[in-house]
Amino acid sequence: MNPSKIFERMREDHRRVLDEIKILEAAAMTAGSRREDRDWPGETVLSVLATLGRQFDTHMAAEDEILYPALSEALPGTRPSIEPLMADHGTLRMMLSDLDEGLREPPSTARNELIGVQLRDLVDLLRIHIRKEEVVVFAVAERALPAREVEALAARMDREPAGSSRSTQVPVPRHSKGAQP
C-alpha cells in the first residue's frame, strides 16, 4: 500500500463499517418482535459481525500497535485524547465477544432481546468512536507523524489477520436459514 494513502484507506474502512452497522441497527430494532424466532438475527447480521471481527484484527490492531503509540510519542499532549480511544477498542472487542457468546445460546425471547440491546450498544459505541478517531487522531496524525511511522502503519494494515490470536469469529448457527434482519 502506498503510505501516503493510509489515512484515506482508514477513513474508507470507517465508511464501510458505518454502512455495515446499519444492518445491525435494523436487526436491533426488530429484536423485541422476534420472540423465539430461531432464524433471528439472520446470516446477514452474522456476516456483518464476522466482518467487524476481521476489521478489529486489522484496522484496530494497526491503530493500537502503531498509530496510537507513534502519535503519543510524536505529540505527548495527545495521550489524554488517545487513551479513551484505546479503551474503546478493548470495549468493542469485548462487546463483539459477548455477542458471540449470546449467539451460541438457544433462541428465546430473552436471548433475542439481549442480543438486540447488545447490537444497539455496539452500533452506538462504534459510531461515537469513529467520529472521535477521525477528528482527534487522523487529522493530527496526517500532519505530525514521521514518514517511517506512516509506512509501518501501511505495512501493518496490509497484513492478513489469519491465525491472529485476537481473531473474533462469530459463528453461523446451524439452525440459521439465511433469514434477513
Kinemage of the C-alpha trace (Angstrom):
@kinemage 1
@onewidth
@group {chain A} dominant
@subgroup {mainchain}
@vectorlist {calphas} color= white
{ca met a 1} P 0.000 0.000 0.000
{ca asn a 2} L 1.168 3.494 -0.758
{ca pro a 3} L 1.917 5.015 2.674
{ca ser a 4} L 0.537 8.372 1.606
{ca lys a 5} L -2.862 6.719 1.124
{ca ile a 6} L -3.090 5.026 4.520
{ca phe a 7} L -5.379 7.570 6.163
{ca glu a 8} L -7.596 7.570 3.105
{ca arg a 9} L -7.864 3.789 3.449
{ca met a 10} L -8.592 4.048 7.167
{ca arg a 11} L -11.370 6.555 6.503
{ca glu a 12} L -12.754 4.223 3.832
{ca asp a 13} L -12.698 1.378 6.397
{ca his a 14} L -14.722 3.633 8.684
{ca arg a 15} L -17.237 4.428 5.939
{ca arg a 16} L -17.690 0.712 5.210
{ca val a 17} L -18.175 -0.070 8.894
{ca leu a 18} L -20.703 2.756 9.260
{ca asp a 19} L -22.627 1.369 6.272
{ca glu a 20} L -22.469 -2.214 7.574
{ca ile a 21} L -23.642 -1.382 11.075
{ca lys a 22} L -26.911 -0.093 9.656
{ca ile a 23} L -27.761 -3.791 9.231
{ca leu a 24} L -27.053 -4.380 12.927
{ca glu a 25} L -29.135 -1.363 13.887
{ca ala a 26} L -32.093 -2.611 11.837
{ca ala a 27} L -31.817 -6.034 13.449
{ca ala a 28} L -31.653 -4.500 16.929
{ca met a 29} L -34.912 -2.667 16.277
{ca thr a 30} L -36.677 -5.946 15.441
{ca ala a 31} L -35.376 -7.937 18.427
{ca gly a 32} L -38.442 -7.482 20.626
{ca ser a 33} L -40.813 -8.584 17.885
{ca arg a 34} L -38.820 -11.707 17.003
{ca arg a 35} L -39.518 -13.504 20.284
{ca glu a 36} L -38.231 -17.061 19.895
{ca asp a 37} L -37.558 -16.749 16.173
{ca arg a 38} L -34.920 -19.402 15.510
{ca asp a 39} L -33.650 -17.612 12.401
{ca trp a 40} L -33.095 -14.248 14.100
{ca pro a 41} L -30.840 -12.304 13.692
{ca gly a 42} L -30.081 -13.989 10.356
{ca glu a 43} L -26.970 -14.752 8.364
{ca thr a 44} L -26.642 -11.175 7.128
{ca val a 45} L -26.158 -9.933 10.690
{ca leu a 46} L -23.760 -12.776 11.451
{ca ser a 47} L -21.765 -11.895 8.350
{ca val a 48} L -21.511 -8.248 9.455
{ca leu a 49} L -20.334 -9.348 12.898
{ca ala a 50} L -17.683 -11.594 11.327
{ca thr a 51} L -16.571 -8.684 9.132
{ca leu a 52} L -16.270 -6.491 12.219
{ca gly a 53} L -14.109 -9.161 13.853
{ca arg a 54} L -11.754 -9.069 10.891
{ca gln a 55} L -11.714 -5.259 10.918
{ca phe a 56} L -10.878 -5.293 14.611
{ca asp a 57} L -7.982 -7.644 13.846
{ca thr a 58} L -6.507 -5.400 11.165
{ca his a 59} L -7.673 -1.810 11.499
{ca met a 60} L -7.876 -1.574 15.293
{ca ala a 61} L -4.735 -3.621 15.772
{ca ala a 62} L -2.808 -1.259 13.474
{ca glu a 63} L -4.073 1.695 15.480
{ca asp a 64} L -3.255 0.067 18.828
{ca glu a 65} L 0.176 -1.239 17.834
{ca ile a 66} L 1.454 1.542 15.588
{ca leu a 67} L -0.693 4.644 15.104
{ca tyr a 68} L -1.612 5.482 18.690
{ca pro a 69} L 1.877 4.832 20.137
{ca ala a 70} L 3.543 6.785 17.303
{ca leu a 71} L 1.203 9.724 17.745
{ca ser a 72} L 1.634 9.679 21.532
{ca glu a 73} L 5.410 9.702 21.094
{ca ala a 74} L 5.428 12.422 18.433
{ca leu a 75} L 2.932 14.604 20.333
{ca pro a 76} L 2.788 13.651 24.030
{ca gly a 77} L -0.076 16.099 24.531
{ca thr a 78} L -2.347 13.773 22.535
{ca arg a 79} L -2.168 10.972 25.132
{ca pro a 80} L -5.240 12.128 27.097
{ca ser a 81} L -7.272 12.003 23.888
{ca ile a 82} L -5.840 8.693 22.665
{ca glu a 83} L -6.183 6.682 25.876
{ca pro a 84} L -10.010 6.665 25.806
{ca leu a 85} L -9.912 5.582 22.168
{ca met a 86} L -7.661 2.659 23.086
{ca ala a 87} L -10.072 1.771 25.878
{ca asp a 88} L -12.912 1.872 23.327
{ca his a 89} L -11.064 -0.736 21.287
{ca gly a 90} L -10.984 -3.079 24.261
{ca thr a 91} L -14.643 -2.440 24.973
{ca leu a 92} L -15.635 -3.006 21.343
{ca arg a 93} L -13.723 -6.295 21.243
{ca met a 94} L -15.404 -7.371 24.476
{ca met a 95} L -18.830 -6.407 23.114
{ca leu a 96} L -18.239 -8.464 19.985
{ca ser a 97} L -17.113 -11.406 22.098
{ca asp a 98} L -20.231 -11.079 24.291
{ca leu a 99} L -22.388 -11.111 21.153
{ca asp a 100} L -20.568 -14.243 20.014
{ca glu a 101} L -21.376 -15.929 23.326
{ca gly a 102} L -25.002 -14.798 23.250
{ca leu a 103} L -25.498 -16.061 19.714
{ca arg a 104} L -24.388 -19.520 20.860
{ca glu a 105} L -27.335 -19.655 23.263
{ca pro a 106} L -30.572 -21.308 22.147
{ca pro a 107} L -33.000 -18.762 20.687
{ca ser a 108} L -35.522 -17.416 23.166
{ca thr a 109} L -37.327 -14.176 23.836
{ca ala a 110} L -34.791 -13.173 26.500
{ca arg a 111} L -31.788 -14.126 24.348
{ca asn a 112} L -33.113 -12.249 21.321
{ca glu a 113} L -33.896 -9.143 23.364
{ca leu a 114} L -30.432 -9.231 24.950
{ca ile a 115} L -28.799 -9.616 21.536
{ca gly a 116} L -30.859 -6.634 20.344
{ca val a 117} L -29.572 -4.478 23.209
{ca gln a 118} L -26.004 -5.630 22.604
{ca leu a 119} L -26.284 -4.837 18.896
{ca arg a 120} L -27.578 -1.342 19.650
{ca asp a 121} L -24.777 -0.698 22.170
{ca leu a 122} L -22.131 -1.907 19.697
{ca val a 123} L -23.537 0.313 16.937
{ca asp a 124} L -23.680 3.356 19.214
{ca leu a 125} L -20.123 2.986 20.515
{ca leu a 126} L -18.734 2.312 17.040
{ca arg a 127} L -20.325 5.477 15.661
{ca ile a 128} L -19.047 7.635 18.513
{ca his a 129} L -15.603 6.053 18.379
{ca ile a 130} L -15.222 6.553 14.632
{ca arg a 131} L -16.216 10.218 14.852
{ca lys a 132} L -13.730 10.877 17.663
{ca glu a 133} L -10.971 8.986 15.902
{ca glu a 134} L -11.314 10.878 12.648
{ca val a 135} L -11.339 14.249 14.389
{ca val a 136} L -8.817 13.596 17.150
{ca val a 137} L -6.385 11.154 15.561
{ca phe a 138} L -6.386 11.050 11.777
{ca ala a 139} L -6.321 14.784 11.147
{ca val a 140} L -3.425 15.250 13.567
{ca ala a 141} L -1.517 12.096 12.579
{ca glu a 142} L -1.502 13.017 8.888
{ca arg a 143} L 0.395 16.200 9.715
{ca ala a 144} L 2.522 15.068 12.645
{ca leu a 145} L 3.795 11.540 12.061
{ca pro a 146} L 7.184 10.877 10.529
{ca ala a 147} L 7.175 9.004 7.189
{ca arg a 148} L 8.641 5.834 8.764
{ca glu a 149} L 5.659 5.572 11.150
{ca val a 150} L 3.179 6.068 8.322
{ca glu a 151} L 4.998 3.353 6.331
{ca ala a 152} L 4.872 0.980 9.324
{ca leu a 153} L 1.162 1.659 9.692
{ca ala a 154} L 0.585 0.949 5.996
{ca ala a 155} L 2.552 -2.311 6.246
{ca arg a 156} L 0.581 -3.399 9.331
{ca met a 157} L -2.730 -2.671 7.600
{ca asp a 158} L -1.675 -4.864 4.666
{ca arg a 159} L -1.069 -7.915 6.854
{ca glu a 160} L -3.703 -10.637 6.842
{ca pro a 161} L -5.223 -11.448 10.247
{ca ala a 162} L -5.140 -15.199 9.562
{ca gly a 163} L -4.096 -17.084 12.657
{ca ser a 164} L -4.296 -13.993 14.828
{ca ser a 165} L -4.934 -14.786 18.468
{ca arg a 166} L -7.172 -11.720 18.642
{ca ser a 167} L -9.494 -13.058 15.969
{ca thr a 168} L -13.149 -12.857 16.874
{ca gln a 169} L -15.170 -15.334 14.893
{ca val a 170} L -18.913 -15.068 15.157
{ca pro a 171} L -20.456 -18.459 14.376
{ca val a 172} L -23.286 -19.013 11.969
{ca pro a 173} L -25.663 -21.173 14.000
{ca arg a 174} L -26.632 -24.435 12.320
{ca his a 175} L -30.325 -23.647 12.664
{ca ser a 176} L -29.977 -20.390 10.710
{ca lys a 177} L -31.585 -20.486 7.289
{ca gly a 178} L -30.377 -17.171 5.971
{ca ala a 179} L -33.149 -15.032 7.393
{ca gln a 180} L -32.617 -11.339 6.985
{ca pro a 181} L -32.871 -8.926 9.903
